[in-house]
Amino acid sequence: MKTIYFVVPCYNEEAVLPETAKQLCAQIDGLVRDGLASSESRVMFVDDGSRDRTWELIASLSEKETYVCGLKLSRNCGHQNALLAGLMTAKDLCDAIISLDADLQDDVEVIPEFIQKFSEGCDIVYGVRKSRATDTTFKRGTAHGFYRVMQLMGVELVSDHADYRLMSRRAIESLSQFREVNLFLRGMMPVIGFKTANVFYERHERFAGESKYPLKKMIAFAVDGITSFSTVPLRIISGIGFVVFFISIIVLIYALVAKLTGNALSGWATTIGSIWLIGGIQLLCTGICGEYIGKVYKEVKARPRYFIDTAIIK
């Protein structure tokens, strides 16, 4: 039988952690009973520098529950880095890893389907939402817009998939070869290749606590995804440059003709409008270039993506 690990990044999740542990341990019991996983399977909670009692609860649960183990990062490193820390720590201890968030919005009842797809030879199994009925209109619209923009930018993503997925050891070993400091795991998965499959599920309301992804973080996440996997924005800047240059040539010719024919008129509104338009375009383009330069800066320094403070491994 295969050993399956569940990797669960946690940041200030004391309100939901006991229930998450209970449900995931029950899932492992069911998998072991049905012969789908070995009794060496575990739930690995990764504390991403929480400020509440998250680590205290993880340590306590590890003493009470056979299946629970944990990692404590030295500081808050971000969701993607915390997830990567769990994947890299658990990869040599199991045959496959299922990653999911701690808030129980991902339906744990479809976990046997993940295992079934894995047993059929799939190295990566994506958890894909059937619908976004539980989302607000704004969130639903921005989510669909995000996937459309990513596709237009040439980034290969699985629509309506977050970080609920199964990865085989082979897939995780391949992931370990990526050296980016700027992590966008959703974009890395399709690059790895191998045989994949989808498991569709209904997403629930958050069991307890508050969302750790407000609008500001969601926008930053989208920007990271685009700038980590696409150079299309830079090409757009080049296109804008050519268009503005072409327009400026036309305006220059018009101005010269008007001057030579004696029809030159002072145009305050046109002048001010042109200055603001060109200035705005320049600032926008400079900002986009700055995003890429900032990413290059981080990559060149190649600082470690996380540090593990404490590990409870069984």
C-alpha positions as CSV (number, residue, x, y, z in Angstrom):
1,M,0.0,0.0,0.0
2,K,1.1,3.6,-0.7
3,T,2.0,6.0,2.0
4,I,0.1,9.3,1.6
5,Y,1.0,12.6,3.3
6,F,-1.3,15.6,3.6
7,V,0.5,18.9,3.7
8,V,-1.5,21.7,5.2
9,P,0.0,25.3,5.4
10,C,-1.3,27.2,8.4
11,Y,-1.2,30.8,9.3
12,N,-3.2,31.9,12.4
13,E,-5.6,28.9,12.1
14,E,-6.2,28.0,15.7
15,A,-10.0,28.3,15.2
16,V,-10.2,25.6,12.6
17,L,-7.2,23.4,13.3
18,P,-8.7,20.9,15.7
19,E,-11.6,20.2,13.2
20,T,-9.2,20.0,10.3
21,A,-7.0,17.5,12.1
22,K,-10.1,15.5,13.1
23,Q,-11.4,15.3,9.5
24,L,-8.1,14.5,7.9
25,C,-7.2,11.8,10.5
26,A,-10.7,10.2,9.8
27,Q,-9.8,10.3,6.1
28,I,-6.6,8.4,6.7
29,D,-8.4,5.9,8.9
30,G,-10.8,5.3,6.0
31,L,-8.1,5.0,3.5
32,V,-6.2,2.5,5.6
33,R,-9.4,0.5,6.3
34,D,-10.2,0.3,2.5
35,G,-6.6,-0.7,1.6
36,L,-6.0,2.6,-0.3
37,A,-3.1,3.8,2.0
38,S,-0.7,2.5,4.5
39,S,-0.9,3.2,8.3
40,E,2.4,5.2,7.8
41,S,0.4,8.0,6.2
42,R,0.4,11.3,8.0
43,V,-1.0,14.8,8.2
44,M,1.8,17.4,8.2
45,F,0.7,20.9,9.4
46,V,3.1,23.6,8.5
47,D,3.0,26.6,10.8
48,D,3.9,29.7,8.7
49,G,5.0,32.0,11.5
50,S,1.5,32.2,13.1
51,R,0.9,34.8,15.8
52,D,-1.8,32.8,17.6
53,R,-1.8,29.3,19.2
54,T,-1.5,27.4,15.9
55,W,1.9,25.8,16.7
56,E,0.9,25.0,20.3
57,L,-2.2,23.2,18.9
58,I,-0.1,21.3,16.3
59,A,2.3,20.2,19.0
60,S,-0.5,19.1,21.2
61,L,-2.3,17.2,18.4
62,S,0.9,15.4,17.4
63,E,1.0,14.0,20.9
64,K,-2.6,12.8,20.9
65,E,-3.0,11.8,17.3
66,T,-0.9,9.1,15.7
67,Y,-1.3,10.6,12.2
68,V,-0.4,14.2,13.0
69,C,3.1,15.7,12.6
70,G,4.2,19.3,12.0
71,L,6.7,21.8,10.9
72,K,7.3,25.3,12.4
73,L,8.9,27.8,10.1
74,S,11.2,30.4,11.8
75,R,9.0,33.3,10.5
76,N,6.1,34.1,8.2
77,C,7.4,33.1,4.7
78,G,4.1,33.2,2.8
79,H,1.7,30.5,1.8
80,Q,3.6,29.2,-1.3
81,N,6.9,28.9,0.6
82,A,5.2,27.2,3.6
83,L,3.6,24.7,1.2
84,L,6.9,24.1,-0.5
85,A,8.6,23.5,2.9
86,G,6.0,20.8,3.6
87,L,6.4,19.2,0.2
88,M,10.2,19.1,0.3
89,T,10.2,17.8,3.9
90,A,7.7,15.0,3.3
91,K,8.7,13.9,-0.2
92,D,11.2,11.3,1.0
93,L,8.7,9.9,3.6
94,C,5.9,9.0,1.3
95,D,4.7,7.9,-2.2
96,A,2.4,10.9,-2.8
97,I,1.4,14.1,-1.1
98,I,-2.0,15.8,-1.1
99,S,-1.8,19.5,-0.4
100,L,-4.8,21.5,0.8
101,D,-5.6,24.6,2.9
102,A,-6.5,24.4,6.6
103,D,-9.9,26.1,6.3
104,L,-11.8,23.0,5.2
105,Q,-13.2,24.8,2.1
106,D,-11.7,22.0,0.0
107,D,-14.0,18.9,0.1
108,V,-12.0,16.2,1.9
109,E,-14.6,13.6,0.9
110,V,-13.2,13.4,-2.6
111,I,-9.7,12.3,-1.3
112,P,-10.3,8.6,-2.3
113,E,-10.8,9.9,-5.9
114,F,-7.4,11.5,-5.8
115,I,-5.9,8.2,-4.6
116,Q,-7.8,6.3,-7.3
117,K,-6.4,8.5,-10.0
118,F,-2.9,8.1,-8.5
119,S,-3.2,4.4,-8.6
120,E,-4.1,4.6,-12.2
121,G,-0.7,6.2,-13.0
122,C,-1.4,9.9,-12.6
123,D,1.5,11.9,-11.1
124,I,-0.5,15.1,-10.6
125,V,-4.2,15.2,-9.8
126,Y,-5.8,18.6,-9.7
127,G,-8.7,19.4,-7.4
128,V,-11.0,21.6,-9.6
129,R,-14.1,23.4,-8.4
130,K,-17.4,22.5,-10.0
131,S,-18.8,26.0,-9.6
132,R,-18.3,29.3,-7.7
133,A,-21.8,29.4,-6.3
134,T,-20.5,30.2,-2.8
135,D,-18.4,33.2,-4.0
136,T,-19.6,36.8,-4.0
137,T,-20.3,38.3,-7.4
138,F,-17.2,40.4,-7.1
139,K,-15.0,37.5,-6.2
140,R,-16.5,35.3,-8.9
141,G,-15.9,38.0,-11.5
142,T,-12.3,38.7,-10.5
143,A,-11.5,35.0,-10.4
144,H,-12.7,34.4,-13.9
145,G,-11.0,37.6,-15.0
146,F,-7.7,36.3,-13.4
147,Y,-7.8,33.0,-15.4
148,R,-8.7,34.9,-18.6
149,V,-5.8,37.3,-18.2
150,M,-3.4,34.5,-17.4
151,Q,-4.4,32.6,-20.5
152,L,-4.0,35.8,-22.6
153,M,-0.5,36.2,-21.2
154,G,0.4,32.7,-22.3
155,V,0.5,31.2,-18.8
156,E,-0.8,27.6,-18.7
157,L,-3.1,27.1,-15.7
158,V,-5.9,24.7,-14.7
159,S,-9.0,26.9,-14.4
160,D,-10.7,26.9,-10.9
161,H,-7.8,25.0,-9.4
162,A,-6.0,26.4,-6.3
163,D,-3.5,24.3,-4.3
164,Y,-5.7,21.3,-3.7
165,R,-3.8,18.6,-5.5
166,L,-2.0,15.3,-5.3
167,M,1.6,15.0,-6.4
168,S,3.6,11.8,-6.7
169,R,7.1,11.5,-5.4
170,R,8.4,11.7,-8.9
171,A,6.5,14.9,-9.5
172,I,7.8,16.5,-6.3
173,E,11.3,15.5,-7.1
174,S,10.9,17.3,-10.4
175,L,9.4,20.3,-8.6
176,S,12.5,20.4,-6.4
177,Q,14.6,21.2,-9.5
178,F,12.9,24.6,-9.8
179,R,15.1,27.2,-8.1
180,E,12.9,30.3,-8.3
181,V,12.6,32.5,-5.3
182,N,9.4,33.9,-6.6
183,L,7.0,30.9,-6.3
184,F,3.8,30.4,-8.2
185,L,3.1,26.7,-7.7
186,R,-0.1,26.7,-9.8
187,G,2.0,27.7,-12.8
188,M,4.8,25.3,-12.1
189,M,2.6,22.2,-12.1
190,P,1.7,22.2,-15.9
191,V,5.4,22.8,-16.7
192,I,6.4,19.6,-14.9
193,G,4.3,17.5,-17.3
194,F,3.7,13.8,-16.6
195,K,0.3,12.3,-16.6
196,T,-2.4,14.4,-14.9
197,A,-6.1,14.1,-14.1
198,N,-8.8,16.3,-12.5
199,V,-11.1,15.6,-9.6
200,F,-14.1,17.9,-9.4
201,Y,-15.6,19.0,-6.1
202,E,-17.9,21.6,-4.5
203,R,-16.1,24.1,-2.4
204,H,-17.6,24.8,1.0
205,E,-17.8,27.9,3.2
206,R,-14.8,28.4,5.5
207,F,-15.3,26.3,8.6
208,A,-14.1,28.9,11.1
209,G,-11.8,31.9,11.3
210,E,-11.2,34.6,8.7
211,S,-9.8,34.4,5.2
212,K,-6.0,35.0,5.0
213,Y,-6.3,36.3,1.4
214,P,-7.8,39.8,1.3
215,L,-8.1,41.7,-2.0
216,K,-4.7,43.2,-1.6
217,K,-3.0,39.8,-1.3
218,M,-5.1,38.4,-4.2
219,I,-3.9,41.2,-6.5
220,A,-0.3,40.7,-5.4
221,F,-0.7,37.0,-6.1
222,A,-2.0,37.6,-9.6
223,V,0.8,40.0,-10.4
224,D,3.3,37.4,-9.1
225,G,1.8,34.8,-11.3
226,I,1.9,36.9,-14.5
227,T,5.4,38.3,-14.0
228,S,6.8,34.9,-13.0
229,F,5.6,33.1,-16.1
230,S,5.0,35.6,-18.9
231,T,7.0,38.3,-20.7
232,V,3.9,39.5,-22.5
233,P,3.6,42.7,-20.4
234,L,7.1,43.7,-21.6
235,R,6.0,43.1,-25.2
236,I,2.9,45.2,-24.7
237,I,5.2,48.0,-23.5
238,S,7.2,47.7,-26.7
239,G,3.9,47.8,-28.7
240,I,2.8,50.9,-26.8
241,G,6.1,52.5,-27.6
242,F,5.8,51.9,-31.3
243,V,2.2,53.2,-31.3
244,V,3.1,56.4,-29.4
245,F,6.1,56.9,-31.7
246,F,3.9,56.5,-34.8
247,I,1.4,59.0,-33.4
248,S,4.1,61.5,-32.5
249,I,5.4,61.4,-36.1
250,I,1.9,62.1,-37.4
251,V,1.5,65.0,-34.9
252,L,5.0,66.4,-35.8
253,I,4.1,66.3,-39.5
254,Y,0.7,68.0,-38.8
255,A,2.5,70.7,-36.7
256,L,5.0,71.4,-39.4
257,V,2.3,71.6,-42.1
258,A,0.3,73.9,-39.9
259,K,3.3,76.1,-39.2
260,L,4.3,76.3,-42.9
261,T,0.7,77.2,-44.0
262,G,0.2,79.8,-41.3
263,N,-2.6,77.9,-39.6
264,A,-0.9,77.2,-36.3
265,L,-3.2,77.7,-33.4
266,S,-2.4,77.5,-29.7
267,G,-4.1,74.4,-28.2
268,W,-3.8,74.4,-24.4
269,A,-6.2,71.5,-23.8
270,T,-4.5,69.3,-26.4
271,T,-1.0,70.1,-25.0
272,I,-2.0,69.4,-21.4
273,G,-3.8,66.2,-22.4
274,S,-0.9,65.0,-24.4
275,I,1.5,65.6,-21.5
276,W,-0.6,63.8,-19.0
277,L,-1.3,60.9,-21.4
278,I,2.4,60.4,-22.3
279,G,3.4,60.9,-18.7
280,G,0.9,58.3,-17.5
281,I,2.0,55.8,-20.1
282,Q,5.6,56.3,-19.1
283,L,4.9,55.8,-15.5
284,L,2.9,52.6,-16.2
285,C,5.6,51.1,-18.4
286,T,8.3,52.0,-15.8
287,G,6.2,50.3,-13.1
288,I,5.8,47.1,-15.1
289,C,9.5,47.1,-15.9
290,G,10.2,47.6,-12.2
291,E,8.2,44.5,-11.3
292,Y,10.4,42.4,-13.5
293,I,13.6,44.1,-12.3
294,G,12.5,43.5,-8.7
295,K,12.0,39.8,-9.5
296,V,15.4,39.6,-11.1
297,Y,16.9,41.2,-8.0
298,K,15.4,38.6,-5.8
299,E,16.4,35.7,-8.0
300,V,20.0,36.9,-8.3
301,K,20.3,37.1,-4.5
302,A,18.9,33.5,-4.3
303,R,18.2,33.7,-0.6
304,P,16.7,30.6,1.1
305,R,12.9,30.5,0.7
306,Y,12.3,29.3,4.2
307,F,13.9,28.1,7.5
308,I,12.5,25.3,9.6
309,D,12.5,26.1,13.3
310,T,11.0,22.9,14.7
311,A,10.0,19.6,13.1
312,I,7.8,16.9,14.6
313,I,8.2,13.9,12.4
314,K,6.9,10.4,13.2
